[in-house]
Amino acid sequence: MSLINAWKRQGSLELPTIVMVLSAIAGAALAETLPVRLGTNFPDAVGRPLQKSGSVAEVLRRLNLGMQLYVTDVDNCQALIRIPPWKQQEIDTLTDTHTIVQSIEAGCWAVLQFDPSTRVTTFESTDRITPAMIHGIMAHSEELSAGNDEWRKTLTTFAAGVITCKDEDRCLLALPDGKRPPDESLLFDLILAKDDARFILVTQLFQGRAGFVYGVRWRETAGGGEVISMFPEME
């Protein structure tokens, strides 16, 4: 209902009510116009950061072009995310392209959450991976593993580990087993942020070699944050 219609129905509105309504409208409009922020660890297929794209539509176009190097019979993000990662057909089965495809798919899932016309810009100084994110994702993964056989067979989880960060948007959680590289570790890449949403790419590593990759939508809160969803989903 518009402010004018509300005025007509009630006959008049007191000033505090008018201010509150206008503030809500302005806040909603501002949220729609805020850009999607991308990090340097979110490149296209040839290694160029997607943050140099002008809009979400341009990011999707570059992802669509890149996936065609690795996946057959699929030419866009919308189609790719409907295919379970373990059922994708790869062009070259002799190289480790499966991890690349999973990364592209999780990136597609993150970008598709937003209107194509939304502007794209670079990370702000507050966009970073934090220990709270890592521990929160691990706790959520442990819950999934406890309640779902498919997740239990797929996810790497351990209760404690050593966190090292190459930069503010890329951190490694490693199992402290005294080995170099450790048998089990996870790489966390913050790839996208908007408002209170953070999208993180998690790559599971075994003896330093990349394996399963999945996406996490994290919501920042006053209390630290929480996992909102993960991709892919498993029934």
C-alpha positions as protocol buffer text, in pm:
chain_id: "A"
residue {
  index: 1
  type: MET
  ca { x: 0 y: 0 z: 0 }
}
residue {
  index: 2
  type: SER
  ca { x: 142 y: 341 z: -93 }
}
residue {
  index: 3
  type: LEU
  ca { x: 168 y: 623 z: 155 }
}
residue {
  index: 4
  type: ILE
  ca { x: -99 y: 816 z: -37 }
}
residue {
  index: 5
  type: ASN
  ca { x: -345 y: 526 z: -20 }
}
residue {
  index: 6
  type: ALA
  ca { x: -280 y: 485 z: 350 }
}
residue {
  index: 7
  type: TRP
  ca { x: -350 y: 855 z: 397 }
}
residue {
  index: 8
  type: LYS
  ca { x: -679 y: 822 z: 210 }
}
residue {
  index: 9
  type: ARG
  ca { x: -789 y: 518 z: 415 }
}
residue {
  index: 10
  type: GLN
  ca { x: -704 y: 666 z: 754 }
}
residue {
  index: 11
  type: GLY
  ca { x: -783 y: 1028 z: 675 }
}
residue {
  index: 12
  type: SER
  ca { x: -449 y: 1145 z: 810 }
}
residue {
  index: 13
  type: LEU
  ca { x: -118 y: 1015 z: 937 }
}
residue {
  index: 14
  type: GLU
  ca { x: 78 y: 1151 z: 1228 }
}
residue {
  index: 15
  type: LEU
  ca { x: 427 y: 1279 z: 1150 }
}
residue {
  index: 16
  type: PRO
  ca { x: 617 y: 994 z: 1329 }
}
residue {
  index: 17
  type: THR
  ca { x: 424 y: 738 z: 1123 }
}
residue {
  index: 18
  type: ILE
  ca { x: 502 y: 920 z: 799 }
}
residue {
  index: 19
  type: VAL
  ca { x: 871 y: 932 z: 889 }
}
residue {
  index: 20
  type: MET
  ca { x: 875 y: 562 z: 974 }
}
residue {
  index: 21
  type: VAL
  ca { x: 708 y: 464 z: 646 }
}
residue {
  index: 22
  type: LEU
  ca { x: 938 y: 683 z: 438 }
}
residue {
  index: 23
  type: SER
  ca { x: 1243 y: 543 z: 619 }
}
residue {
  index: 24
  type: ALA
  ca { x: 1133 y: 186 z: 544 }
}
residue {
  index: 25
  type: ILE
  ca { x: 1081 y: 268 z: 176 }
}
residue {
  index: 26
  type: ALA
  ca { x: 1419 y: 441 z: 152 }
}
residue {
  index: 27
  type: GLY
  ca { x: 1593 y: 151 z: 329 }
}
residue {
  index: 28
  type: ALA
  ca { x: 1443 y: -104 z: 90 }
}
residue {
  index: 29
  type: ALA
  ca { x: 1542 y: 104 z: -212 }
}
residue {
  index: 30
  type: LEU
  ca { x: 1898 y: 141 z: -83 }
}
residue {
  index: 31
  type: ALA
  ca { x: 1932 y: -236 z: -28 }
}
residue {
  index: 32
  type: GLU
  ca { x: 1828 y: -295 z: -388 }
}
residue {
  index: 33
  type: THR
  ca { x: 2088 y: -53 z: -525 }
}
residue {
  index: 34
  type: LEU
  ca { x: 2386 y: -166 z: -314 }
}
residue {
  index: 35
  type: PRO
  ca { x: 2645 y: -343 z: -533 }
}
residue {
  index: 36
  type: VAL
  ca { x: 2755 y: -704 z: -509 }
}
residue {
  index: 37
  type: ARG
  ca { x: 3115 y: -712 z: -389 }
}
residue {
  index: 38
  type: LEU
  ca { x: 3354 y: -972 z: -532 }
}
residue {
  index: 39
  type: GLY
  ca { x: 3699 y: -1082 z: -418 }
}
residue {
  index: 40
  type: THR
  ca { x: 4019 y: -1153 z: -610 }
}
residue {
  index: 41
  type: ASN
  ca { x: 3986 y: -1526 z: -535 }
}
residue {
  index: 42
  type: PHE
  ca { x: 3683 y: -1546 z: -764 }
}
residue {
  index: 43
  type: PRO
  ca { x: 3833 y: -1555 z: -1117 }
}
residue {
  index: 44
  type: ASP
  ca { x: 3695 y: -1656 z: -1456 }
}
residue {
  index: 45
  type: ALA
  ca { x: 3820 y: -1958 z: -1651 }
}
residue {
  index: 46
  type: VAL
  ca { x: 4135 y: -1778 z: -1770 }
}
residue {
  index: 47
  type: GLY
  ca { x: 4224 y: -1641 z: -1426 }
}
residue {
  index: 48
  type: ARG
  ca { x: 4092 y: -1285 z: -1456 }
}
residue {
  index: 49
  type: PRO
  ca { x: 3912 y: -1163 z: -1142 }
}
residue {
  index: 50
  type: LEU
  ca { x: 3537 y: -1143 z: -1197 }
}
residue {
  index: 51
  type: GLN
  ca { x: 3527 y: -832 z: -977 }
}
residue {
  index: 52
  type: LYS
  ca { x: 3625 y: -632 z: -1286 }
}
residue {
  index: 53
  type: SER
  ca { x: 3282 y: -707 z: -1436 }
}
residue {
  index: 54
  type: GLY
  ca { x: 3036 y: -420 z: -1445 }
}
residue {
  index: 55
  type: SER
  ca { x: 2728 y: -614 z: -1337 }
}
residue {
  index: 56
  type: VAL
  ca { x: 2601 y: -951 z: -1220 }
}
residue {
  index: 57
  type: ALA
  ca { x: 2487 y: -1016 z: -1578 }
}
residue {
  index: 58
  type: GLU
  ca { x: 2845 y: -974 z: -1701 }
}
residue {
  index: 59
  type: VAL
  ca { x: 2974 y: -1209 z: -1429 }
}
residue {
  index: 60
  type: LEU
  ca { x: 2724 y: -1473 z: -1541 }
}
residue {
  index: 61
  type: ARG
  ca { x: 2825 y: -1424 z: -1905 }
}
residue {
  index: 62
  type: ARG
  ca { x: 3191 y: -1486 z: -1820 }
}
residue {
  index: 63
  type: LEU
  ca { x: 3106 y: -1790 z: -1607 }
}
residue {
  index: 64
  type: ASN
  ca { x: 2893 y: -1928 z: -1888 }
}
residue {
  index: 65
  type: LEU
  ca { x: 3180 y: -1896 z: -2134 }
}
residue {
  index: 66
  type: GLY
  ca { x: 3427 y: -2054 z: -1895 }
}
residue {
  index: 67
  type: MET
  ca { x: 3221 y: -2359 z: -1810 }
}
residue {
  index: 68
  type: GLN
  ca { x: 3207 y: -2457 z: -2178 }
}
residue {
  index: 69
  type: LEU
  ca { x: 3579 y: -2538 z: -2156 }
}
residue {
  index: 70
  type: TYR
  ca { x: 3508 y: -2813 z: -1904 }
}
residue {
  index: 71
  type: VAL
  ca { x: 3146 y: -2928 z: -1933 }
}
residue {
  index: 72
  type: THR
  ca { x: 2965 y: -3074 z: -2233 }
}
residue {
  index: 73
  type: ASP
  ca { x: 2599 y: -3012 z: -2320 }
}
residue {
  index: 74
  type: VAL
  ca { x: 2570 y: -2727 z: -2066 }
}
residue {
  index: 75
  type: ASP
  ca { x: 2623 y: -2363 z: -2158 }
}
residue {
  index: 76
  type: ASN
  ca { x: 2485 y: -2155 z: -1869 }
}
residue {
  index: 77
  type: CYS
  ca { x: 2487 y: -2132 z: -1492 }
}
residue {
  index: 78
  type: GLN
  ca { x: 2115 y: -2200 z: -1454 }
}
residue {
  index: 79
  type: ALA
  ca { x: 2151 y: -2539 z: -1625 }
}
residue {
  index: 80
  type: LEU
  ca { x: 2476 y: -2626 z: -1450 }
}
residue {
  index: 81
  type: ILE
  ca { x: 2351 y: -2591 z: -1093 }
}
residue {
  index: 82
  type: ARG
  ca { x: 2066 y: -2835 z: -1165 }
}
residue {
  index: 83
  type: ILE
  ca { x: 2318 y: -3114 z: -1234 }
}
residue {
  index: 84
  type: PRO
  ca { x: 2465 y: -3292 z: -931 }
}
residue {
  index: 85
  type: PRO
  ca { x: 2843 y: -3228 z: -925 }
}
residue {
  index: 86
  type: TRP
  ca { x: 2925 y: -3598 z: -937 }
}
residue {
  index: 87
  type: LYS
  ca { x: 2720 y: -3648 z: -1257 }
}
residue {
  index: 88
  type: GLN
  ca { x: 2877 y: -3378 z: -1473 }
}
residue {
  index: 89
  type: GLN
  ca { x: 3050 y: -3487 z: -1793 }
}
residue {
  index: 90
  type: GLU
  ca { x: 3398 y: -3346 z: -1827 }
}
residue {
  index: 91
  type: ILE
  ca { x: 3587 y: -3287 z: -2150 }
}
residue {
  index: 92
  type: ASP
  ca { x: 3921 y: -3424 z: -2027 }
}
residue {
  index: 93
  type: THR
  ca { x: 3892 y: -3701 z: -1769 }
}
residue {
  index: 94
  type: LEU
  ca { x: 4273 y: -3735 z: -1750 }
}
residue {
  index: 95
  type: THR
  ca { x: 4310 y: -3403 z: -1569 }
}
residue {
  index: 96
  type: ASP
  ca { x: 4160 y: -3282 z: -1244 }
}
residue {
  index: 97
  type: THR
  ca { x: 3883 y: -3077 z: -1401 }
}
residue {
  index: 98
  type: HIS
  ca { x: 3613 y: -3205 z: -1169 }
}
residue {
  index: 99
  type: THR
  ca { x: 3723 y: -2972 z: -890 }
}
residue {
  index: 100
  type: ILE
  ca { x: 3723 y: -2680 z: -1134 }
}
residue {
  index: 101
  type: VAL
  ca { x: 3369 y: -2764 z: -1242 }
}
residue {
  index: 102
  type: GLN
  ca { x: 3252 y: -2783 z: -882 }
}
residue {
  index: 103
  type: SER
  ca { x: 3408 y: -2442 z: -814 }
}
residue {
  index: 104
  type: ILE
  ca { x: 3234 y: -2290 z: -1118 }
}
residue {
  index: 105
  type: GLU
  ca { x: 2905 y: -2444 z: -1012 }
}
residue {
  index: 106
  type: ALA
  ca { x: 2927 y: -2311 z: -655 }
}
residue {
  index: 107
  type: GLY
  ca { x: 3021 y: -1970 z: -794 }
}
residue {
  index: 108
  type: CYS
  ca { x: 2721 y: -1980 z: -1027 }
}
residue {
  index: 109
  type: TRP
  ca { x: 2495 y: -2064 z: -735 }
}
residue {
  index: 110
  type: ALA
  ca { x: 2623 y: -1764 z: -539 }
}
residue {
  index: 111
  type: VAL
  ca { x: 2590 y: -1515 z: -825 }
}
residue {
  index: 112
  type: LEU
  ca { x: 2243 y: -1637 z: -922 }
}
residue {
  index: 113
  type: GLN
  ca { x: 2111 y: -1518 z: -585 }
}
residue {
  index: 114
  type: PHE
  ca { x: 2113 y: -1162 z: -718 }
}
residue {
  index: 115
  type: ASP
  ca { x: 1939 y: -959 z: -987 }
}
residue {
  index: 116
  type: PRO
  ca { x: 2144 y: -953 z: -1310 }
}
residue {
  index: 117
  type: SER
  ca { x: 2128 y: -574 z: -1324 }
}
residue {
  index: 118
  type: THR
  ca { x: 2300 y: -534 z: -985 }
}
residue {
  index: 119
  type: ARG
  ca { x: 2633 y: -353 z: -1003 }
}
residue {
  index: 120
  type: VAL
  ca { x: 2957 y: -534 z: -918 }
}
residue {
  index: 121
  type: THR
  ca { x: 3245 y: -384 z: -725 }
}
residue {
  index: 122
  type: THR
  ca { x: 3546 y: -493 z: -518 }
}
residue {
  index: 123
  type: PHE
  ca { x: 3560 y: -604 z: -156 }
}
residue {
  index: 124
  type: GLU
  ca { x: 3552 y: -353 z: 127 }
}
residue {
  index: 125
  type: SER
  ca { x: 3802 y: -359 z: 413 }
}
residue {
  index: 126
  type: THR
  ca { x: 3549 y: -539 z: 634 }
}
residue {
  index: 127
  type: ASP
  ca { x: 3501 y: -829 z: 389 }
}
residue {
  index: 128
  type: ARG
  ca { x: 3714 y: -1108 z: 530 }
}
residue {
  index: 129
  type: ILE
  ca { x: 3724 y: -1468 z: 647 }
}
residue {
  index: 130
  type: THR
  ca { x: 3703 y: -1486 z: 1026 }
}
residue {
  index: 131
  type: PRO
  ca { x: 3760 y: -1773 z: 1272 }
}
residue {
  index: 132
  type: ALA
  ca { x: 3389 y: -1748 z: 1361 }
}
residue {
  index: 133
  type: MET
  ca { x: 3299 y: -1826 z: 999 }
}
residue {
  index: 134
  type: ILE
  ca { x: 3533 y: -2124 z: 982 }
}
residue {
  index: 135
  type: HIS
  ca { x: 3419 y: -2269 z: 1314 }
}
residue {
  index: 136
  type: GLY
  ca { x: 3053 y: -2203 z: 1225 }
}
residue {
  index: 137
  type: ILE
  ca { x: 3086 y: -2380 z: 890 }
}
residue {
  index: 138
  type: MET
  ca { x: 3260 y: -2675 z: 1053 }
}
residue {
  index: 139
  type: ALA
  ca { x: 2989 y: -2703 z: 1319 }
}
residue {
  index: 140
  type: HIS
  ca { x: 2720 y: -2693 z: 1051 }
}
residue {
  index: 141
  type: SER
  ca { x: 2904 y: -2958 z: 846 }
}
residue {
  index: 142
  type: GLU
  ca { x: 2927 y: -3183 z: 1149 }
}
residue {
  index: 143
  type: GLU
  ca { x: 2551 y: -3151 z: 1200 }
}
residue {
  index: 144
  type: LEU
  ca { x: 2487 y: -3240 z: 836 }
}
residue {
  index: 145
  type: SER
  ca { x: 2722 y: -3539 z: 857 }
}
residue {
  index: 146
  type: ALA
  ca { x: 2549 y: -3665 z: 1169 }
}
residue {
  index: 147
  type: GLY
  ca { x: 2205 y: -3660 z: 1006 }
}
residue {
  index: 148
  type: ASN
  ca { x: 2271 y: -3755 z: 643 }
}
residue {
  index: 149
  type: ASP
  ca { x: 2463 y: -4053 z: 506 }
}
residue {
  index: 150
  type: GLU
  ca { x: 2556 y: -3876 z: 181 }
}
residue {
  index: 151
  type: TRP
  ca { x: 2701 y: -3577 z: 362 }
}
residue {
  index: 152
  type: ARG
  ca { x: 2884 y: -3805 z: 607 }
}
residue {
  index: 153
  type: LYS
  ca { x: 3057 y: -3980 z: 315 }
}
residue {
  index: 154
  type: THR
  ca { x: 3136 y: -3650 z: 142 }
}
residue {
  index: 155
  type: LEU
  ca { x: 3229 y: -3386 z: 399 }
}
residue {
  index: 156
  type: THR
  ca { x: 3564 y: -3352 z: 571 }
}
residue {
  index: 157
  type: THR
  ca { x: 3509 y: -3246 z: 932 }
}
residue {
  index: 158
  type: PHE
  ca { x: 3732 y: -3232 z: 1238 }
}
residue {
  index: 159
  type: ALA
  ca { x: 3675 y: -3074 z: 1576 }
}
residue {
  index: 160
  type: ALA
  ca { x: 3994 y: -2867 z: 1602 }
}
residue {
  index: 161
  type: GLY
  ca { x: 4258 y: -2739 z: 1365 }
}
residue {
  index: 162
  type: VAL
  ca { x: 4516 y: -2473 z: 1287 }
}
residue {
  index: 163
  type: ILE
  ca { x: 4396 y: -2168 z: 1091 }
}
residue {
  index: 164
  type: THR
  ca { x: 4640 y: -1985 z: 864 }
}
residue {
  index: 165
  type: CYS
  ca { x: 4539 y: -1703 z: 631 }
}
residue {
  index: 166
  type: LYS
  ca { x: 4720 y: -1606 z: 311 }
}
residue {
  index: 167
  type: ASP
  ca { x: 4515 y: -1287 z: 299 }
}
residue {
  index: 168
  type: GLU
  ca { x: 4192 y: -1157 z: 447 }
}
residue {
  index: 169
  type: ASP
  ca { x: 3965 y: -1354 z: 212 }
}
residue {
  index: 170
  type: ARG
  ca { x: 4155 y: -1686 z: 193 }
}
residue {
  index: 171
  type: CYS
  ca { x: 4226 y: -1910 z: 494 }
}
residue {
  index: 172
  type: LEU
  ca { x: 4329 y: -2272 z: 548 }
}
residue {
  index: 173
  type: LEU
  ca { x: 4207 y: -2495 z: 830 }
}
residue {
  index: 174
  type: ALA
  ca { x: 4442 y: -2791 z: 876 }
}
residue {
  index: 175
  type: LEU
  ca { x: 4428 y: -3100 z: 1094 }
}
residue {
  index: 176
  type: PRO
  ca { x: 4733 y: -3081 z: 1324 }
}
residue {
  index: 177
  type: ASP
  ca { x: 4880 y: -3423 z: 1241 }
}
residue {
  index: 178
  type: GLY
  ca { x: 5244 y: -3313 z: 1208 }
}
residue {
  index: 179
  type: LYS
  ca { x: 5255 y: -3386 z: 835 }
}
residue {
  index: 180
  type: ARG
  ca { x: 5346 y: -3145 z: 553 }
}
residue {
  index: 181
  type: PRO
  ca { x: 5103 y: -3108 z: 390 }
}
residue {
  index: 182
  type: PRO
  ca { x: 4857 y: -3246 z: 644 }
}
residue {
  index: 183
  type: ASP
  ca { x: 4637 y: -3537 z: 547 }
}
residue {
  index: 184
  type: GLU
  ca { x: 4320 y: -3331 z: 589 }
}
residue {
  index: 185
  type: SER
  ca { x: 4265 y: -2959 z: 542 }
}
residue {
  index: 186
  type: LEU
  ca { x: 4007 y: -2718 z: 406 }
}
residue {
  index: 187
  type: LEU
  ca { x: 4056 y: -2400 z: 205 }
}
residue {
  index: 188
  type: PHE
  ca { x: 3805 y: -2119 z: 264 }
}
residue {
  index: 189
  type: ASP
  ca { x: 3769 y: -1851 z: -6 }
}
residue {
  index: 190
  type: LEU
  ca { x: 3537 y: -1556 z: 47 }
}
residue {
  index: 191
  type: ILE
  ca { x: 3418 y: -1489 z: -308 }
}
residue {
  index: 192
  type: LEU
  ca { x: 3115 y: -1260 z: -276 }
}
residue {
  index: 193
  type: ALA
  ca { x: 2948 y: -1026 z: -28 }
}
residue {
  index: 194
  type: LYS
  ca { x: 2635 y: -813 z: -19 }
}
residue {
  index: 195
  type: ASP
  ca { x: 2463 y: -657 z: 281 }
}
residue {
  index: 196
  type: ASP
  ca { x: 2496 y: -916 z: 562 }
}
residue {
  index: 197
  type: ALA
  ca { x: 2547 y: -1210 z: 321 }
}
residue {
  index: 198
  type: ARG
  ca { x: 2887 y: -1372 z: 264 }
}
residue {
  index: 199
  type: PHE
  ca { x: 2942 y: -1649 z: 10 }
}
residue {
  index: 200
  type: ILE
  ca { x: 3233 y: -1879 z: 81 }
}
residue {
  index: 201
  type: LEU
  ca { x: 3387 y: -2147 z: -140 }
}
residue {
  index: 202
  type: VAL
  ca { x: 3515 y: -2444 z: 65 }
}
residue {
  index: 203
  type: THR
  ca { x: 3768 y: -2677 z: -98 }
}
residue {
  index: 204
  type: GLN
  ca { x: 3849 y: -3001 z: 81 }
}
residue {
  index: 205
  type: LEU
  ca { x: 4213 y: -3107 z: 52 }
}
residue {
  index: 206
  type: PHE
  ca { x: 4376 y: -3444 z: 110 }
}
residue {
  index: 207
  type: GLN
  ca { x: 4754 y: -3431 z: 135 }
}
residue {
  index: 208
  type: GLY
  ca { x: 4737 y: -3093 z: -37 }
}
residue {
  index: 209
  type: ARG
  ca { x: 4533 y: -3214 z: -334 }
}
residue {
  index: 210
  type: ALA
  ca { x: 4195 y: -3052 z: -398 }
}
residue {
  index: 211
  type: GLY
  ca { x: 3885 y: -3269 z: -372 }
}
residue {
  index: 212
  type: PHE
  ca { x: 3520 y: -3188 z: -311 }
}
residue {
  index: 213
  type: VAL
  ca { x: 3420 y: -2820 z: -338 }
}
residue {
  index: 214
  type: TYR
  ca { x: 3101 y: -2669 z: -197 }
}
residue {
  index: 215
  type: GLY
  ca { x: 2948 y: -2327 z: -143 }
}
residue {
  index: 216
  type: VAL
  ca { x: 2825 y: -2172 z: 181 }
}
residue {
  index: 217
  type: ARG
  ca { x: 2596 y: -1876 z: 235 }
}
residue {
  index: 218
  type: TRP
  ca { x: 2688 y: -1715 z: 565 }
}
residue {
  index: 219
  type: ARG
  ca { x: 2493 y: -1437 z: 736 }
}
residue {
  index: 220
  type: GLU
  ca { x: 2678 y: -1189 z: 953 }
}
residue {
  index: 221
  type: THR
  ca { x: 2499 y: -1112 z: 1279 }
}
residue {
  index: 222
  type: ALA
  ca { x: 2573 y: -917 z: 1596 }
}
residue {
  index: 223
  type: GLY
  ca { x: 2645 y: -1250 z: 1766 }
}
residue {
  index: 224
  type: GLY
  ca { x: 2900 y: -1359 z: 1507 }
}
residue {
  index: 225
  type: GLY
  ca { x: 2700 y: -1516 z: 1224 }
}
residue {
  index: 226
  type: GLU
  ca { x: 2545 y: -1838 z: 1099 }
}
residue {
  index: 227
  type: VAL
  ca { x: 2523 y: -2070 z: 798 }
}
residue {
  index: 228
  type: ILE
  ca { x: 2205 y: -2002 z: 600 }
}
residue {
  index: 229
  type: SER
  ca { x: 2247 y: -2261 z: 323 }
}
residue {
  index: 230
  type: MET
  ca { x: 2500 y: -2482 z: 147 }
}
residue {
  index: 231
  type: PHE
  ca { x: 2541 y: -2589 z: -215 }
}
residue {
  index: 232
  type: PRO
  ca { x: 2496 y: -2849 z: -345 }
}
residue {
  index: 233
  type: GLU
  ca { x: 2197 y: -2971 z: -148 }
}
residue {
  index: 234
  type: MET
  ca { x: 2157 y: -3339 z: -70 }
}
residue {
  index: 235
  type: GLU
  ca { x: 1826 y: -3506 z: 0 }
}
